Amino acid sequence: MKFFANKVPCICLIYKHFITQKYIILPQIYAFYLNCCIYKVKKLYLCACIADNIEKYPFQWLQKITMIQIHDKTFVPYLSATQIHERIQQIAAQLNQDYAGKETLFLPILNGAFMFAADLIRELNFAPEIQFVKISTYGNGMTTGQNAKNVFGLEGLDIKGKHILITEDIVDTGFTVDFLLDFLQKYSPASIKIVALLYKPASFQGKTPPHYAAFEIPPAFVVGYGLDYAQRGRELKEIYVLAE
């Protein structure tokens, strides 16, 4: 059945988020917007229209939504700051157990991993060595792929015999991580493991998936908490997903 928001005197709408499957309250301000694009935006599934008191609707995951605009794209909330922090604490607890007493070197990959790495390292109860690295790539602001060309930041760094933790914001195709793994092997580290904030199994085409991943997500485009769209959105405390 078709729904036209501007023909219904509703105070809000409810839809189910296409990734989290949580019910979201959408304020009336977005009703006309949905009327124009709900059938174009296939990732928004309209569930109900509320014309009276929302308190009687027993949805467990009701929350207000804040859409954000970055350049020409609209994004909606995906992972909250609380969810991210909780998973980081869990990953840190596992690393504390796995790397106790080992000479460990964190290699966060710039630019995207800076927030994740900083928050993760502060949760550790051991003192690792830390060296940020940057991998030169080419491409646009929304794609990843077989574009890695060189590594910067390892000049003069002795990694022989150390346990390396590559720290990534997101592992998508896996080509960038594969490139770095092959690059590091020639320096004879004791071990190399991958720690990722986000991992997209459906997009992965590489040889080595993350050994530690805070969240597995579908192949959707996300921004926030270090991740960007054309160099914007990194400062956000939460992670947002593209609404189109």
C-alpha positions as CSV (number, residue, x, y, z in Angstrom):
1,M,0.0,0.0,0.0
2,K,1.3,3.4,-0.9
3,F,1.8,6.0,1.8
4,F,1.7,9.8,1.3
5,A,3.0,11.5,4.4
6,N,1.6,14.9,3.5
7,K,-1.9,13.6,3.3
8,V,-1.8,12.2,6.9
9,P,-1.9,14.4,10.0
10,C,0.8,12.4,11.7
11,I,3.0,13.6,14.5
12,C,5.8,11.2,13.5
13,L,6.7,8.2,11.4
14,I,8.3,4.9,12.4
15,Y,10.6,2.9,10.1
16,K,13.0,0.0,10.6
17,H,16.7,0.7,10.0
18,F,17.9,-1.5,7.2
19,I,21.1,-2.5,9.0
20,T,20.4,-2.5,12.7
21,Q,16.7,-3.6,12.3
22,K,15.8,-1.2,15.1
23,Y,12.6,0.9,15.0
24,I,13.3,4.6,14.7
25,I,11.0,7.5,15.4
26,L,11.2,9.9,12.5
27,P,9.9,13.4,13.4
28,Q,7.2,15.0,11.3
29,I,9.7,17.4,9.8
30,Y,10.9,14.5,7.6
31,A,7.4,13.4,6.6
32,F,7.4,15.4,3.3
33,Y,10.9,14.3,2.6
34,L,9.9,10.6,2.9
35,N,6.9,11.2,0.7
36,C,9.2,12.4,-2.0
37,C,11.8,9.7,-1.8
38,I,10.7,6.6,0.3
39,Y,10.4,4.6,-2.9
40,K,13.7,5.7,-4.2
41,V,15.5,5.2,-0.8
42,K,15.1,1.4,-0.6
43,K,17.0,1.1,2.6
44,L,14.3,2.9,4.6
45,Y,11.4,0.5,5.2
46,L,8.3,2.3,6.4
47,C,6.5,0.4,9.1
48,A,3.8,2.6,10.6
49,C,2.2,6.0,10.8
50,I,1.3,7.3,14.3
51,A,-1.5,9.8,14.6
52,D,-1.8,9.9,18.4
53,N,0.2,9.2,21.5
54,I,3.4,7.3,20.7
55,E,3.7,6.0,24.3
56,K,1.3,3.1,23.5
57,Y,3.5,1.7,20.8
58,P,5.7,-1.0,22.6
59,F,8.8,-0.8,20.4
60,Q,11.9,-1.7,22.2
61,W,14.3,0.4,20.2
62,L,12.5,3.7,19.7
63,Q,14.8,6.7,19.3
64,K,14.8,10.0,17.6
65,I,16.8,10.2,14.4
66,T,19.1,13.0,13.3
67,M,19.9,13.1,9.6
68,I,23.1,14.8,8.7
69,Q,24.2,16.2,5.3
70,I,27.8,15.9,4.1
71,H,28.5,17.4,0.7
72,D,25.7,16.0,-1.5
73,K,24.9,13.0,0.6
74,T,22.5,12.4,3.5
75,F,23.4,10.1,6.3
76,V,21.4,8.5,9.2
77,P,22.6,7.1,12.5
78,Y,24.0,3.6,12.5
79,L,26.3,3.0,15.6
80,S,26.1,5.2,18.7
81,A,29.1,6.4,20.7
82,T,28.0,4.1,23.5
83,Q,28.0,1.0,21.2
84,I,31.4,1.9,19.9
85,H,32.9,2.5,23.3
86,E,31.5,-0.8,24.6
87,R,33.0,-2.8,21.8
88,I,36.3,-1.1,22.1
89,Q,36.5,-2.1,25.8
90,Q,35.7,-5.7,24.8
91,I,38.4,-5.7,22.1
92,A,40.9,-4.2,24.5
93,A,40.2,-6.8,27.1
94,Q,41.0,-9.5,24.5
95,L,44.2,-7.8,23.5
96,N,45.2,-7.4,27.1
97,Q,44.9,-11.2,27.4
98,D,46.6,-12.1,24.1
99,Y,49.5,-9.7,24.3
100,A,50.4,-9.6,27.9
101,G,54.2,-9.6,28.3
102,K,54.8,-9.3,24.5
103,E,56.8,-6.6,22.8
104,T,53.9,-5.1,20.8
105,L,53.8,-2.4,18.1
106,F,50.6,-0.7,17.0
107,L,50.5,0.5,13.5
108,P,47.3,2.6,13.1
109,I,46.6,3.5,9.4
110,L,45.9,7.2,8.7
111,N,43.8,8.9,8.3
112,G,40.7,6.9,9.3
113,A,42.0,4.9,12.2
114,F,43.2,7.8,14.4
115,M,40.1,7.9,16.7
116,F,39.7,4.2,17.0
117,A,43.4,3.6,17.7
118,A,43.5,6.4,20.4
119,D,40.5,5.1,22.2
120,L,41.6,1.5,22.0
121,I,45.1,2.1,23.2
122,R,43.9,4.0,26.2
123,E,42.0,0.9,27.3
124,L,45.1,-1.3,27.3
125,N,46.8,-2.4,30.5
126,F,50.2,-2.8,28.7
127,A,52.4,-0.2,27.0
128,P,52.7,-0.9,23.3
129,E,55.0,1.0,20.9
130,I,52.9,3.2,18.6
131,Q,53.7,4.4,15.1
132,F,51.1,5.9,12.7
133,V,51.5,4.9,9.1
134,K,50.0,6.2,5.9
135,I,49.4,4.3,2.7
136,S,49.3,6.3,-0.5
137,T,46.3,5.4,-2.6
138,Y,44.4,6.9,-5.5
139,G,40.6,6.9,-6.0
140,N,37.5,8.9,-5.1
141,G,35.9,9.6,-1.8
142,M,33.6,6.6,-1.7
143,T,35.5,3.6,-3.1
144,T,38.3,1.4,-1.9
145,G,40.2,-1.2,-4.0
146,Q,43.5,-2.3,-5.4
147,N,45.0,1.2,-5.2
148,A,47.7,0.9,-2.5
149,K,51.1,2.1,-3.7
150,N,53.5,2.9,-0.9
151,V,53.8,3.0,2.9
152,F,55.0,6.1,4.8
153,G,56.0,6.2,8.5
154,L,58.1,3.1,8.9
155,E,61.4,4.9,8.1
156,G,64.1,3.9,10.7
157,L,61.6,1.8,12.7
158,D,62.9,-1.5,13.9
159,I,60.0,-4.1,13.9
160,K,62.1,-7.3,13.8
161,G,60.8,-9.7,16.4
162,K,57.9,-7.5,17.5
163,H,54.2,-8.4,17.5
164,I,52.5,-6.1,15.1
165,L,48.9,-4.9,15.4
166,I,47.7,-3.2,12.2
167,T,44.9,-0.9,13.3
168,E,42.3,-0.1,10.6
169,D,39.1,2.0,10.6
170,I,37.4,-0.3,8.1
171,V,38.3,-3.5,6.2
172,D,36.3,-3.5,3.0
173,T,37.9,-5.3,0.0
174,G,41.0,-6.1,2.1
175,F,43.4,-5.1,-0.6
176,T,45.0,-2.3,1.5
177,V,45.6,-4.6,4.4
178,D,47.0,-7.3,2.1
179,F,49.4,-4.7,0.7
180,L,50.6,-3.7,4.1
181,L,51.0,-7.3,5.3
182,D,53.2,-8.2,2.4
183,F,55.2,-5.0,2.9
184,L,55.8,-5.8,6.6
185,Q,56.8,-9.4,6.2
186,K,60.2,-8.5,4.8
187,Y,61.1,-6.9,8.2
188,S,60.7,-10.3,10.0
189,P,58.2,-9.4,12.8
190,A,57.2,-12.0,15.3
191,S,53.6,-11.8,14.2
192,I,51.2,-9.6,12.4
193,K,47.5,-9.3,13.3
194,I,44.8,-7.0,12.1
195,V,42.5,-5.0,14.4
196,A,39.5,-3.3,12.7
197,L,36.7,-1.1,13.9
198,L,34.5,-2.2,11.0
199,Y,34.6,-5.2,8.7
200,K,32.5,-5.9,5.6
201,P,32.5,-9.6,5.0
202,A,30.3,-9.4,1.9
203,S,32.8,-7.0,0.3
204,F,36.0,-8.8,1.3
205,Q,38.2,-10.1,-1.5
206,G,41.5,-10.2,0.3
207,K,43.7,-12.9,1.7
208,T,43.6,-12.1,5.4
209,P,40.4,-11.0,7.2
210,P,40.7,-9.0,10.5
211,H,41.7,-11.1,13.5
212,Y,39.8,-8.6,15.8
213,A,36.8,-6.7,14.5
214,A,34.5,-4.5,16.6
215,F,31.6,-4.7,14.2
216,E,30.8,-6.7,11.1
217,I,28.6,-4.6,8.8
218,P,26.9,-5.0,5.4
219,P,28.4,-3.3,2.3
220,A,27.0,0.1,3.1
221,F,28.8,3.4,3.0
222,V,29.5,4.8,6.4
223,V,31.0,8.0,7.9
224,G,32.0,9.3,11.3
225,Y,34.4,8.3,14.1
226,G,37.4,8.8,11.9
227,L,35.7,7.7,8.6
228,D,35.1,10.4,6.0
229,Y,33.2,11.2,2.9
230,A,35.5,13.4,0.7
231,Q,37.4,14.5,3.9
232,R,34.3,15.5,5.9
233,G,32.6,13.7,8.8
234,R,35.7,12.3,10.6
235,E,35.0,14.3,13.8
236,L,31.6,12.7,14.5
237,K,31.3,10.7,17.7
238,E,28.9,8.3,16.1
239,I,28.9,6.3,12.9
240,Y,26.3,7.2,10.2
241,V,25.2,5.2,7.2
242,L,24.3,6.6,3.7
243,A,20.5,7.1,3.3
244,E,19.9,6.3,-0.3
